[in-house]
Amino acid sequence: MSTIYGATGLGQMAASTWRVSSFFNRYWGALLERRERQRVRTALCDLSDWELKDIGTTRGEIDYVASNRGTDPRGI
């Protein structure tokens, strides 16, 4: 009977460990995504108005572009 209980306990422990690991993986992914947005935002803020116009965006769209890199702000 103790063997069955031990196996059940290990299963619960593995599930708990998986949840904690999953939480840290999501947290780490969110942290990396935030750092990438900050890097893009900094790079775009360093450009001149002419350079921004050349790539088809404005200063007012920098935050949007940095947050939604896969979406075109012009709707094209």
Residue pairs with C-beta under 8 A, 6 or more apart in sequence:
37 66
37 67
38 66
40 65
40 66
40 69
41 62
41 63
41 66
44 52
44 57
44 62
44 65
44 66
45 62
47 55
49 58
49 59
52 58
52 59
52 62
56 74
57 65
57 73
61 73
64 73
65 73
